[in-house]
Amino acid sequence: MKLYPGNFLIDQFLSGVSGAYANQLLTNLGVVVCRESNLPDSHPVDDWLASGLLDYRDGSLAEPLCPVPLASCAIAAMKCFCVLSGLQAPIAEQGAKILGCRSILTGFTPKGTQSAGKSCHLIPSRDGQIALNLARHQDWEALAALFSTESSVSSWVSVRRHAKHFSSKQLLDTGRLLGLTIADALASDSSTPNWFHIPFAIQTKEQGFNQKPSKQSPLIIDLSSLWAGPLCSYLWQQAGAHIIKVESTARPDGARQGNAEFYQLINQGKHSVSLALDTHQGQQQLKNLIRQADIVIEASRPRALRQMGIHAEALLESNPGLTWLSISAYGRCKTAQNWPGYGDETAVAAGLSHIIYQVCGAWRFCGDAIADPLTGLHAALAGWAGWRSGGGKLIELSLYNVVRHCIAATAPQDNDYRRRYRAWRRYLAQIPARPRPKILKAQRGTAELGKHNHLYLHPKSTLVKNFYDSNLAAI
């Protein structure tokens, strides 16, 4: 199904690797771009340097160069979003830097088999390599069950010692049952995935699919947290959307406890509503906000919302103009919908670390939770296209499939990553040392949790005027 069939005349468009990838993204959406001219070609190594993820300040690299042009893919996704939304500079020129913005702000970079955020490690198993992310306290508590031991497992040295006695499949299967974020670095899947799916859509015999949005500036309910979802809604905000960031009073966005500059960068200017989502009243308030939205973005496992009586399909049927964007780790299919995942280990599962291992003989991470910003950029494009085409669709993106799509769409024709790696290294050797790039600072502040409840939850509020209607029925 095409999300946004239409033609665009662009005076200047991308060329080279990023141009080819942009064409593929727009073709997937149903968009035909008519070019008047192309921008000068940019080498993928230059795009990597522009992202800030390559530390080349002294003319050498501390970590291997990834021979997958993900920074070029980021530039392409941003350009495509600008084509559809009309977004202009300066944010329009930040595609590559979005991948490295957190790393630039924190100074964190991957070190050996440790991720930039330090919570994820690449670990040898009995027959391969896994990535294990222990970002939460309860993850460490689950390790005794993962390794079938009665002794405490309280250090990464101990994790490595135990992991080598189990196969990757054993660790993967048990880890997922325990709710751990874990990935097999050697899992093979040669298929080329779609970067988005539409598992549900509203269609009427009389009108077919809607083609025009009802408003110039959409109202967006953002239920997401951490990175990919908030980045997506931030880009929509830059294009003119009004964002209401909805959080649980008991469990607000965990990114609030992270780097303050980074949180402010992708959440600036959004209105904040906090709800007691473990109560009937809070769940009804959320449903009422959703009913009046143009776009809903969430990054929950489907069962989390269904347990509150919130079903995307039912809400779309009752509001055919709604666009529902779902971001997950591995997708909404029955087997994968409950697998947890973050940006580091989902990229490993997609094959990035294995490609790096193939070219340099060392297991390494690529970038900083790179599946998160890549997915956020692609989600902004897909969700905006869905809204512009009239809504009525459940659009699904997963961190895993977005990275797999980037890999498959930009792979060498002969699949020889070693040859590409050597060529890129020769190109890099001709470039003088350069500092890490600077990123745009937040122009607005971020709201305290629940600061705008009075605007949206008051009985006389225009937005929620029907909330206290006695006829309000649960979905």
Disulfide bonds with the S-S distance in Angstrom:
none
